[in-house]
Amino acid sequence: MDYQQALIDLRDGAIDEIAVDPENFPAFQKAWSSFPYQNTVRGIAHRAGKVTYVRAK
Protein backbone atom coordinates (compact mmCIF):
# COMPACT_ATOMS: atom_id res chain seq x y z
CA MET A 1 0.00 0.00 0.00
CA ASP A 2 1.17 3.51 -0.78
CA TYR A 3 0.80 5.05 2.68
CA GLN A 4 1.96 8.50 1.54
CA GLN A 5 -0.92 8.68 -0.95
CA ALA A 6 -3.31 7.15 1.59
CA LEU A 7 -2.44 9.89 4.10
CA ILE A 8 -3.08 12.56 1.46
CA ASP A 9 -6.39 10.92 0.53
CA LEU A 10 -7.35 10.75 4.20
CA ARG A 11 -6.51 14.41 4.75
CA ASP A 12 -8.49 15.42 1.65
CA GLY A 13 -11.51 13.28 2.59
CA ALA A 14 -11.22 10.84 -0.31
CA ILE A 15 -11.08 7.95 2.19
CA ASP A 16 -12.42 7.67 5.75
CA GLU A 17 -9.65 5.69 7.45
CA ILE A 18 -6.37 3.83 7.14
CA ALA A 19 -6.07 0.53 9.02
CA VAL A 20 -2.49 -0.43 9.91
CA ASP A 21 -1.50 -3.85 11.25
CA PRO A 22 1.71 -4.32 13.28
CA GLU A 23 3.53 -6.02 10.39
CA ASN A 24 2.80 -3.01 8.11
CA PHE A 25 3.58 -0.34 10.69
CA PRO A 26 7.25 0.20 9.67
CA ALA A 27 6.15 1.11 6.12
CA PHE A 28 3.42 3.38 7.49
CA GLN A 29 5.85 5.02 9.93
CA LYS A 30 8.20 5.92 7.09
CA ALA A 31 5.37 7.72 5.24
CA TRP A 32 4.08 9.28 8.48
CA SER A 33 7.44 10.77 9.42
CA SER A 34 7.59 12.72 6.15
CA PHE A 35 3.88 13.71 6.13
CA PRO A 36 3.72 17.49 6.75
CA TYR A 37 0.07 17.52 7.91
CA GLN A 38 0.29 15.18 10.90
CA ASN A 39 -2.06 17.38 12.92
CA THR A 40 -4.89 16.62 10.46
CA VAL A 41 -4.80 12.87 11.23
CA ARG A 42 -5.23 11.00 14.49
CA GLY A 43 -4.60 7.38 15.37
CA ILE A 44 -6.93 5.12 17.35
CA ALA A 45 -5.15 2.17 18.96
CA HIS A 46 -6.81 -1.23 19.07
CA ARG A 47 -5.86 -4.57 20.55
CA ALA A 48 -2.99 -6.62 19.14
CA GLY A 49 -1.13 -3.54 17.90
CA LYS A 50 -3.63 -2.51 15.25
CA VAL A 51 -4.13 1.22 14.66
CA THR A 52 -6.80 3.01 12.65
CA TYR A 53 -6.01 6.49 11.39
CA VAL A 54 -8.86 8.95 10.77
CA ARG A 55 -9.17 12.66 10.01
CA ALA A 56 -8.86 14.80 13.11
CA LYS A 57 -11.95 16.88 13.85
Backbone bond lengths (Angstrom), bond angles and torsions (degrees), N, CA, C in turn:
res aa  C-N    CA-C-N  psi(-1)  N-CA   C-N-CA  omega(-1)  CA-C   N-CA-C  phi
1 M - - - 1.451 - - 1.527 109.03 -
2 D 1.310 115.52 141.38 1.455 121.63 176.71 1.532 107.94 -87.86
3 Y 1.329 116.18 93.00 1.466 120.55 -175.45 1.520 112.27 -68.47
4 Q 1.316 118.49 -29.58 1.473 120.15 177.62 1.530 109.33 -62.20
5 Q 1.321 116.97 -47.38 1.465 120.62 178.85 1.522 110.61 -67.68
6 A 1.318 117.56 -37.35 1.461 120.68 178.78 1.529 110.87 -62.63
7 L 1.322 117.70 -39.89 1.464 120.87 177.50 1.525 111.12 -64.70
8 I 1.314 117.05 -40.37 1.467 120.65 177.02 1.527 110.09 -64.52
9 D 1.330 116.84 -44.74 1.462 120.82 178.29 1.524 111.41 -62.03
10 L 1.324 116.91 -39.19 1.459 120.96 177.88 1.526 110.39 -64.78
11 R 1.305 117.34 -46.46 1.464 121.57 178.90 1.525 111.20 -59.67
12 D 1.334 116.90 -40.74 1.460 121.90 -176.89 1.526 113.53 -82.42
13 G 1.334 117.58 -6.63 1.460 121.15 178.65 1.511 114.87 86.74
14 A 1.320 118.14 8.57 1.465 121.32 178.92 1.529 111.25 -70.87
15 I 1.339 117.26 -29.32 1.461 122.25 174.98 1.525 108.01 -129.83
16 D 1.335 117.05 159.90 1.461 121.42 -176.30 1.520 113.87 -93.70
17 E 1.336 117.27 -26.87 1.463 119.72 -177.19 1.515 111.12 -161.17
18 I 1.329 114.09 162.16 1.465 122.58 172.30 1.521 106.24 -125.27
19 A 1.311 117.78 122.04 1.457 122.81 177.37 1.530 108.23 -98.66
20 V 1.335 115.76 126.37 1.463 121.03 -177.81 1.524 109.44 -122.23
21 D 1.324 116.40 122.65 1.461 122.53 175.65 1.521 109.14 -88.81
22 P 1.326 117.97 158.99 1.473 120.35 -178.46 1.525 114.16 -54.94
23 E 1.328 117.97 -36.82 1.469 119.67 -178.18 1.535 112.01 -71.46
24 N 1.333 118.06 -21.03 1.461 121.97 178.57 1.522 112.80 -97.77
25 F 1.325 117.53 -5.92 1.454 120.33 -174.75 1.532 113.94 -60.57
26 P 1.336 120.79 -39.80 1.474 118.85 178.78 1.532 112.97 -57.75
27 A 1.318 117.96 -39.71 1.465 121.09 177.82 1.523 110.28 -67.40
28 F 1.337 116.59 -40.89 1.463 119.95 177.94 1.529 110.45 -65.04
29 Q 1.312 117.41 -42.41 1.468 121.97 -178.33 1.523 111.46 -60.38
30 K 1.310 116.87 -36.99 1.463 120.81 178.39 1.533 110.19 -62.94
31 A 1.336 117.18 -44.80 1.467 120.96 177.96 1.523 110.80 -68.26
32 W 1.327 116.80 -39.93 1.469 121.93 -178.85 1.528 111.49 -62.51
33 S 1.309 117.19 -41.60 1.460 120.63 -176.31 1.522 112.39 -65.11
34 S 1.331 117.98 -24.49 1.461 120.54 178.69 1.529 112.29 -103.08
35 F 1.326 118.27 4.38 1.465 122.35 -179.09 1.525 109.18 -82.43
36 P 1.336 118.47 116.24 1.474 120.38 -173.53 1.529 114.85 -76.14
37 Y 1.317 118.60 -8.77 1.468 121.40 -176.50 1.529 111.76 -113.39
38 Q 1.317 116.58 44.14 1.463 120.75 -176.97 1.524 112.80 -59.06
39 N 1.322 117.85 -28.62 1.460 120.13 -178.54 1.530 112.47 -74.30
40 T 1.331 118.85 -5.67 1.458 121.48 177.93 1.528 112.32 -94.19
41 V 1.337 116.57 -2.68 1.465 122.03 -176.77 1.519 108.73 -130.27
42 R 1.343 115.80 140.37 1.461 118.68 175.40 1.520 109.35 -129.61
43 G 1.319 114.94 149.81 1.457 121.27 -179.53 1.509 111.44 -102.89
44 I 1.316 116.47 141.98 1.460 123.47 176.49 1.519 107.14 -118.13
45 A 1.318 116.62 113.86 1.466 121.33 -177.50 1.525 110.70 -79.18
46 H 1.321 114.73 142.19 1.460 122.41 177.35 1.525 108.54 -125.10
47 R 1.287 116.35 177.20 1.461 121.34 178.27 1.519 110.83 -65.74
48 A 1.305 115.22 156.58 1.468 124.06 175.93 1.528 112.40 64.35
49 G 1.317 117.76 24.93 1.453 121.53 173.96 1.514 115.95 80.76
50 K 1.315 117.68 8.08 1.456 120.57 178.65 1.525 109.44 -80.77
51 V 1.341 115.60 143.50 1.457 121.40 178.84 1.520 108.56 -134.47
52 T 1.331 115.80 135.60 1.453 121.71 174.47 1.507 108.09 -110.81
53 Y 1.311 116.71 129.36 1.456 122.16 179.53 1.527 108.83 -105.08
54 V 1.330 116.21 131.79 1.458 123.36 -179.30 1.527 109.02 -132.33
55 R 1.333 115.97 166.11 1.463 119.20 175.79 1.515 109.90 -68.41
56 A 1.305 116.50 136.95 1.463 121.69 176.84 1.524 108.00 -73.88
57 K 1.303 115.46 143.02 1.481 119.52 -179.88 1.492 111.19 -103.05
